[in-house]
């Protein structure tokens, strides 16, 4: 065994040169599943930006045909704000560069109603010719496809997170030049384990409950966890349900029941763990790398600070808190919140892929990309910082109403939490007793209380989590990186300066963010981010704007100048000359919302800013692009077709009071004057 270790060490690169991350990816062909997802997009952008010599990246995209796949590639990747820095780097050749590197492939890692073991979809739904080409060329597979909803239907979660891995492993065995398969999992697949949790893989048949029972009573038998058995149970349950009404809720409840029986918190973490077991049981000689990040947050530094897609784990809680809708929380205030920025996860992924891609040992390696062991932060600290921040910079809605926040109260019992929410809501409606409430108000308050109860139930397992993730493999990885790699692929900046960033004022925040995220050019000059805060780098030659923003503003100036000259030739009877907005004037009119990350602030003229606020193009709940087809609710926000209904998105607008006022206004009460007595 010692001899084997020595042989492995002699094949590693000297520590002076580091791991050789850039060199490994150069010339490689990569297949990415779940390519339009949050984490995969960040990984693709980083690879293209730092390693332009990467050969081809095949993106497996769910679409009806190739044209639809190309459309998704353009809309969800090429035109994404995440890729703006890459677009600035390549300028006019950006589109050509992307077309040469990214290849959209129509396919699907999982198909609903497919039984584990069925080989009718051997090529992940790809065309046979394209599939054959990929199997001959591919060097690396990045598996990022998954259903991440905590309480998803059990049948759908099994299809995506378990059967999907089966289909992928079947395909991977056909790839002749495959050097490594990397699978994104979650640190929370460790379920209800407590204490220090090591980076060890799952094997088919084991479970958290079985671990606990055998540790106390080694000879006690407990049912083994098996993927095929779970699929059979789901199939039998479906066959016994003749009416589809209520099927969705039955499947959700069944998933939670099975998860808790085997020792997991919810359907998501349970099925992801079974997916790991499936990969381990089928890997044979394929080198496998499993990355387990904890709760992923917005980008810390790359490609710019603050980028995020959709609502992540911690975001809904902070969002509701800043609006005053979440004055209390069911949690342990001393519980550690394990948060990690998305760019840190991407950097750790690329470093680990390069390391094990060089070794090509037929083994399975697990990495916890987590923060509690390096930069611990408790839930009470997060809400303490959030309270200080929102007191300085309260949330203001589109009507100009300010929302005051109160210090977060923590509860360990649902009954105490519910009573407190009732108390807060009654005070908001300026009543002392439930009897004083009208039926309409009572119904609205009940609905809000029920919504917050369900919200807290969903997050409860993570609010009382008793485990701490060991990340020895990740720390060892950092030690093997060269100084240059540590600068280009930062891993140690987990939850960095969170307190400082949240406590500084608006002007100080802008200055600190600009200084902290400045870019040093090769010539030694100090470049700043674009004055329009679009994520590109500005230049003094273009008035500190990037080339694109400067071009757009210059075009607007020309159009307005042209309109002015026409007005001067044919002046109307009472005309007032239109004012040309210069780039300097525009930047002077910026109002920064300190609640939003500096990277998300977009500088617009007043008219354009009003239009941008008036026409949001994403659903507030699922963040889906809605464009002109969005539904604007009375509560002032825009939703997609699924979440447009008030009862779905928890609308707080009082429709019945509005109706009563409208009826009263249209039908005024007429009272005749009293007759005077003679």
Buried (B, 14 or more C-beta within 10 A) or exposed (E): EEEEEEEEEEEEBEEEEBBBBBBBBEEBBBBBBBBBBBBBBBBBBBBBBBBEEBBBBBBBBBBEEBEBBBBBBBEBBBEBBBBBBBBBBBEEEBEEBBEEBBBBBBBBBBBEEBBBEEEEBBBBBBEEEBBEBBBEBBBBBBBBBBBBBBBBBBBBBBBBBBBBBBBBBBBBBBBEEBBBBBBBBBBBBBBBBEEEBBBEBBEBEBBBBBBBBBEEEEEEEBEEBBBEEBBEBBEEBBEEEEEEEEBEEBBBBBBBEBBBEBBBBBBBBBBBBBBBBBBBBBBEEBBBBBBBBBBBBBBBBBBBBBBBBBBBBBBBBBBBBBBBBBBBBBBBBEBBBBBBBBBBBBBBBBBBBBBBBBBEEEBBBBBBBBBBBBBEBBBBBBBBBBBBBBEBBBBEEEEEEEBEBEEBBBBEEEEBBBBBBBEBBBEEEEBEEEEEBBEBBBEBBBBBBEBBBEBBEBBBBBBBBEBBBBBEBBBEBBEBBBEEBBEBBBBBBBBBEBBEBBEBEBEEBBEBBEEEBEEEEEEEEEBBBBBBBBBBBBBEEBBBBBBBBBEBBBEBBEEBEEEEEEBEEEEEEEEEEEEBBBBEEBBEEBEBEBBEBBBBBBBBBEEBBEEEEEEBEBBBBBBBEBEEEBBBBEBBBBBBEEBBEBEEBBBBEBEEEEEEEEEEEEEEEEEEEEEEEE
